[in-house]
Each structure stands twice: as structure tokens, then as C-alpha cells.
Amino acid sequence: MKADVLIIGGGLMGSCTALQLAMRNIACIVIEKDSAGRHASGVNAGGLRQLNRHFSELPLTLAASRMWREIHTLVDRDCDVKISGQVRVAENAADLALLEKRVSKLQNMGYQHEELVGRKELYRLVPALAPHCVAALVSRSDGFARPFHATTAFRREAEN
Ligand SMILES: Cc1cc2nc3c(=O)[nH]c(=O)nc-3n(C[C@H](O)[C@H](O)[C@H](O)COP(=O)(O)OP(=O)(O)OC[C@H]3O[C@@H](n4cnc5c(N)ncnc54)[C@H](O)[C@@H]3O)c2cc1C
């Protein structure tokens, strides 16, 4: 079989690279030593997170978040994506000061995806949380997907 590109590893990175190449009509072969999605890509927490990313990662992480929220348009499956939101909790005043500093820097950079919420909203979102927390950062458009389904969806779409 003739291919322009050889990809080693059929995890998410290999499968996603194969799909992006296929979309550009570039033939590739993926070599997988076990079975595709068998390793880290298929068995992780499944988090789709913008919250608390390093500032240098934000353009990429916001683009990735948009991609996951519309994942069916890329791989024709929903990958069991659920937009549940994610929170970073402040347990005391010192934690809260850090969150305030972060959200202020984000806003100065033009980012709105992290929102500082007080106790009432925090316990509405996470009722089972230990009772001493004072506030939180919330990223409401974060969530999770089912990792093995997602990795398989990228692989199948690349094969089509
Ligand atoms: C939906 C989703 C949500 C995620 N959420 C989280 C999260 O909440 N937290 C988190 O920490 N991470 C998360 N991740 C990331 C995940 O944990 C891994 O970091 C990521 O998927 C790694 O992808 P990979 O393709 O680089 O590696 P892998 O999945 O490990 O794939 C590498 C593949 O290469 C193969 N391989 C290795 N060497 C060779 C060789 N010499 N020849 C042939 N094949 C070889 C292996 O068998 C393996 O299948 C998520 C991933 C997905 C898909």
C-alpha cells in the first residue's frame, strides 16, 4: 500500500492526525502495536476542560472546546460529549484571592469563559461539596466525553 505519511500509534493523536490528513487528501498508514485506543486515549477521565489552563494555552484550548461541542460535525458521532461545567473551588480566603487575580487577568486578556461565583451558586452547582468552601471559578462550557468512543470515532472517520 502506498502512503505519503506513516503515523506510529493509533491513539487519539494518531487517529486525529490521520483524519486531518485524510481531509486534505493526503494518504497515510497508521501503525499500532496493540489495538487502536487501547492505551491512554481510551482510558482517561474524559475531561474537556478550559478551566484553569495556562494562559499560553488559551487560544488552543478554546478552539478545542468549540471542536468538542460540535464534534458530530467532524466525526459524525457525538462521542457522548456532555457539557456539565467544571469548577475550581476556593476553600478559604487565600484561595479566593488567587481566583480573583486569575479571573481579573483573564478578563483583561478578553476571555470570559471562567466566571467567579459565590457560595450560593457553588453549592447549587455541587451540592455534595464539603461545607467549608467559600467560592469557585466555573467554566460552564466544559464537560466530558467517553474517551474510547471518541478515539474510535476519529479512527473510523479517518478510515472512511
Ligand atoms: C475524550 C478525551 C478526554 C480526555 N480527557 C483527559 C483528562 O481528563 N485527563 C487527562 O489527563 N487526559 C485526558 N485525555 C488525554 C489522554 O489521557 C492522553 O493523554 C491522550 O489521549 C494521549 O494520546 P496519544 O495518542 O498521544 O497516546 P496513546 O493513547 O497512549 O496512544 C499511543 C499509541 O501508540 C502505540 N504505540 C506506542 N509505541 C508504538 C510503536 N513503537 N509502534 C506502534 N504503535 C506504538 C500504543 O500502543 C498506543 O496505542 C483525554 C483524551 C480524550 C480522547
The ligand as a Tripos MOL2 file, in Angstrom:
@<TRIPOS>MOLECULE
LIG
   53    58     1     0     0
SMALL
NO_CHARGES

@<TRIPOS>ATOM
      1 C1        -12.1290   12.4700   25.0980 C.3       1 LIG1
      2 C2        -10.7850   12.5640   25.8010 C.ar      1 LIG1
      3 C3        -10.7220   13.1860   27.0440 C.ar      1 LIG1
      4 C4         -9.5180   13.2620   27.7330 C.ar      1 LIG1
      5 N1         -9.5220   13.7720   28.9860 N.ar      1 LIG1
      6 C5         -8.4080   13.6880   29.7360 C.ar      1 LIG1
      7 C6         -8.4310   14.0410   31.1040 C.ar      1 LIG1
      8 O1         -9.4830   14.3850   31.6630 O.2       1 LIG1
      9 N2         -7.2680   13.9880   31.8080 N.ar      1 LIG1
     10 C7         -6.0970   13.5890   31.2200 C.ar      1 LIG1
     11 O2         -5.0640   13.5490   31.8980 O.2       1 LIG1
     12 N3         -6.0530   13.2400   29.9230 N.ar      1 LIG1
     13 C8         -7.1750   13.2670   29.1750 C.ar      1 LIG1
     14 N4         -7.1240   12.8980   27.8450 N.ar      1 LIG1
     15 C9         -5.8080   12.6620   27.2150 C.3       1 LIG1
     16 C10        -5.3210   11.2350   27.3820 C.3       1 LIG1
     17 O3         -5.1110   10.9170   28.7400 O.3       1 LIG1
     18 C11        -3.9620   11.0490   26.6480 C.3       1 LIG1
     19 O4         -3.0160   11.9870   27.1160 O.3       1 LIG1
     20 C12        -4.0530   11.2110   25.1620 C.3       1 LIG1
     21 O5         -5.2370   10.6580   24.6450 O.3       1 LIG1
     22 C13        -2.8020   10.5400   24.5850 C.3       1 LIG1
     23 O6         -2.9860   10.3070   23.2350 O.3       1 LIG1
     24 P1         -1.8230    9.6610   22.3870 P.3       1 LIG1
     25 O7         -2.4290    9.2650   21.0880 O.co2     1 LIG1
     26 O8         -0.6510   10.5830   22.3720 O.co2     1 LIG1
     27 O9         -1.3230    8.4080   23.2610 O.3       1 LIG1
     28 P2         -1.9260    6.9250   23.4400 P.3       1 LIG1
     29 O10        -3.3980    6.9180   23.6200 O.co2     1 LIG1
     30 O11        -1.0860    6.2980   24.5070 O.co2     1 LIG1
     31 O12        -1.6320    6.2340   22.0620 O.3       1 LIG1
     32 C14        -0.3330    5.9030   21.6540 C.3       1 LIG1
     33 C15        -0.4620    4.6070   20.8720 C.3       1 LIG1
     34 O13         0.7990    4.3300   20.2780 O.3       1 LIG1
     35 C16         1.0110    2.9330   20.3050 C.3       1 LIG1
     36 N5          2.4520    2.7310   20.1680 N.ar      1 LIG1
     37 C17         3.4210    3.1280   21.0160 C.ar      1 LIG1
     38 N6          4.6280    2.7840   20.5320 N.ar      1 LIG1
     39 C18         4.4070    2.1740   19.3500 C.ar      1 LIG1
     40 C19         5.2700    1.5860   18.3660 C.ar      1 LIG1
     41 N7          6.6040    1.5900   18.5200 N.pl3     1 LIG1
     42 N8          4.7140    1.0480   17.2800 N.ar      1 LIG1
     43 C20         3.3540    1.0500   17.1130 C.ar      1 LIG1
     44 N9          2.4950    1.5910   18.0000 N.ar      1 LIG1
     45 C21         3.0250    2.1440   19.1110 C.ar      1 LIG1
     46 C22         0.4280    2.4950   21.6330 C.3       1 LIG1
     47 O14         0.0800    1.1170   21.6190 O.3       1 LIG1
     48 C23        -0.8010    3.4100   21.7470 C.3       1 LIG1
     49 O15        -1.9930    2.7850   21.2670 O.3       1 LIG1
     50 C24        -8.3180   12.7650   27.1260 C.ar      1 LIG1
     51 C25        -8.3740   12.1380   25.8650 C.ar      1 LIG1
     52 C26        -9.5990   12.0010   25.2250 C.ar      1 LIG1
     53 C27        -9.6740   11.2390   23.9150 C.3       1 LIG1
@<TRIPOS>BOND
     1     1     2 1
     2     2     3 ar
     3     2    52 ar
     4     3     4 ar
     5     4     5 ar
     6     4    50 ar
     7     5     6 ar
     8     6     7 ar
     9     6    13 1
    10     7     8 2
    11     7     9 ar
    12     9    10 ar
    13    10    11 2
    14    10    12 ar
    15    12    13 ar
    16    13    14 ar
    17    14    15 1
    18    14    50 ar
    19    15    16 1
    20    16    17 1
    21    16    18 1
    22    18    19 1
    23    18    20 1
    24    20    21 1
    25    20    22 1
    26    22    23 1
    27    23    24 1
    28    24    25 2
    29    24    26 1
    30    24    27 1
    31    27    28 1
    32    28    29 2
    33    28    30 1
    34    28    31 1
    35    31    32 1
    36    32    33 1
    37    33    34 1
    38    33    48 1
    39    34    35 1
    40    35    36 1
    41    35    46 1
    42    36    37 ar
    43    36    45 ar
    44    37    38 ar
    45    38    39 ar
    46    39    40 ar
    47    39    45 ar
    48    40    41 1
    49    40    42 ar
    50    42    43 ar
    51    43    44 ar
    52    44    45 ar
    53    46    47 1
    54    46    48 1
    55    48    49 1
    56    50    51 ar
    57    51    52 ar
    58    52    53 1
@<TRIPOS>SUBSTRUCTURE
     1 LIG1         1 GROUP 0 **** ****
